[in-house]
């Protein structure tokens, strides 16, 4: 992820100062596996892979450090990777019988 971010920043020049600060802060957190910008860049957003057991710590650390460094507030959205898209018709049964995904926000009581 770090190499991908460097490429987006250096080769395609789609980063900005605010994203660079966010990436630097996120990468300093002990529970992060990597961070990079995502979307179209140019001030959009970042994505970080974080150990789920430390996600609240990561969130707190990034929010505080980013505000301290920039004077700006940011939003953090916790989500979980899923299997993603499958072949059409690959699910059996009715929608009510399909497995329901739970969000990390439910698990830590933020919903």
PyMOL commands that set and color helices and strands:
alter all, ss='L'
color gray80, all
select helices_A, chain A and resi 2-10+17-28+52-70+95-97+104-107
alter helices_A, ss='H'
color red, helices_A
select strands_A, chain A and resi 32-38+45-50
alter strands_A, ss='S'
color yellow, strands_A
deselect
rebuild
show_as cartoon
